[in-house]
Amino acid sequence: MSVSDIDQMETQLDEVADCFADMMKQVFVEEPEIFTGRSTKWDWNEACSAAADELRKELDQVIAKFEVKLHNGEY
């Protein structure tokens, strides 16, 4: 079993990805002028959600990488 499959770890990784999305969405609220002509708030929020989903998948891969190294006695 992978650590990333344990419910507590799953929850924490989800929270990290959600926090990332929320923080990035806040950028539009705080500095909407930097998006003028580039993106609407809706487009930006969609992009932030997609990025958070990708981040979540990457976090699983990083955890798996370190689990393998740990099991292989690299530490």
DONUDO-974199 format. One line per 4 residues: their letters; for each residue x, y, z of N, C-alpha, C. Coordinates in steps of 0.05 Angstrom, whole numbers. Example, Ala and Ser with C-alpha at 12.3 -4.5 7.8 and 13.67 -1.06 7.14 Angstrom:
REM DONUDO-974199
as> 264:-114:156:246:-90:156:264:-66:156  257:-45:142:273:-21:143:258:1:157
END
This chain:
REM DONUDO-974199
msvs> 17:-24:0:0:0:0:18:25:0  11:43:-16:25:69:-18:15:88:4  34:103:15:26:123:35:5:142:23  7:148:-3:-12:167:-15:-40:155:-16
didq> -43:129:-11:-69:116:-11:-82:116:17  -67:123:37:-78:124:64:-96:148:66  -120:144:78:-140:165:79:-130:192:89  -114:191:111:-104:216:122:-86:231:103
metq> -69:216:89:-51:228:70:-67:239:46  -86:223:37:-104:232:15:-117:259:22  -127:261:46:-141:285:54:-121:309:55  -98:304:66:-78:326:67:-69:335:40
ldev> -65:316:21:-57:324:-6:-79:339:-20  -104:330:-16:-126:345:-27:-127:373:-16  -122:376:9:-122:403:22:-101:421:10  -77:410:5:-55:425:-7:-64:435:-35
adcf> -75:417:-51:-83:424:-78:-106:445:-77  -125:442:-59:-147:461:-57:-137:488:-47  -118:488:-29:-107:513:-19:-92:528:-42  -77:513:-58:-63:524:-81:-84:538:-99
admm> -105:523:-106:-125:534:-124:-138:559:-112  -144:558:-87:-157:582:-74:-138:606:-74  -113:601:-68:-93:623:-68:-90:635:-96  -88:618:-116:-85:628:-143:-110:643:-153
kqvf> -133:633:-145:-158:647:-152:-159:675:-139  -148:677:-116:-148:702:-101:-131:724:-116  -112:715:-131:-95:734:-147:-113:751:-165  -133:738:-177:-151:754:-195:-167:774:-179
veep> -175:767:-155:-190:785:-138:-173:809:-129  -148:803:-122:-130:824:-112:-118:841:-134  -113:830:-157:-100:845:-179:-113:839:-206  -138:847:-209:-152:840:-234:-140:854:-258
eift> -126:876:-254:-115:891:-276:-94:875:-292  -81:857:-279:-60:841:-293:-73:821:-312  -99:817:-311:-112:798:-328:-127:812:-351  -127:838:-352:-141:853:-373:-131:844:-400
grst> -150:836:-417:-144:828:-444:-133:800:-446  -128:787:-423:-116:760:-423:-136:738:-414  -151:745:-394:-168:724:-382:-191:736:-366  -214:723:-367:-236:731:-350:-233:717:-323
kwdw> -248:726:-303:-247:713:-277:-255:683:-280  -275:678:-296:-284:650:-299:-262:633:-312  -249:644:-333:-227:629:-346:-204:624:-327  -198:644:-311:-176:642:-292:-183:620:-271
neac> -207:621:-261:-215:601:-241:-214:573:-252  -222:570:-277:-221:544:-290:-192:535:-293  -174:553:-300:-146:546:-303:-134:539:-276  -142:553:-255:-132:547:-228:-140:520:-219
saaa> -165:513:-225:-175:486:-217:-161:465:-233  -156:469:-258:-141:449:-274:-113:446:-264  -100:468:-257:-73:467:-247:-72:452:-220  -92:457:-203:-94:443:-177:-97:413:-181
delr> -113:405:-201:-117:377:-207:-90:364:-215  -75:378:-232:-49:368:-241:-30:367:-218  -30:388:-201:-13:388:-177:-19:364:-160  -44:358:-156:-51:335:-139:-40:309:-150
keld> -41:305:-176:-29:281:-189:1:281:-185  13:304:-188:42:305:-185:51:299:-156  35:308:-137:41:302:-109:41:272:-104  22:258:-116:21:229:-113:47:217:-124
qvia> 56:227:-147:80:216:-159:105:222:-143  106:245:-131:129:252:-114:130:234:-90  107:230:-77:105:213:-54:114:185:-61  105:175:-83:112:148:-92:142:146:-96
kfev> 154:166:-108:183:166:-113:198:164:-87  190:179:-67:204:178:-41:199:152:-26  175:141:-29:170:115:-17:189:94:-28  192:94:-54:210:74:-67:238:78:-57
klhn> 247:103:-55:274:107:-45:277:98:-17  257:103:0:258:94:27:258:64:29  241:51:14:241:21:15:266:9:3  280:23:-14:305:13:-26:329:19:-8
gey> 324:31:15:346:36:34:364:59:26  353:79:11:369:101:3:372:123:25  360:119:47:362:138:69:375:125:93
END
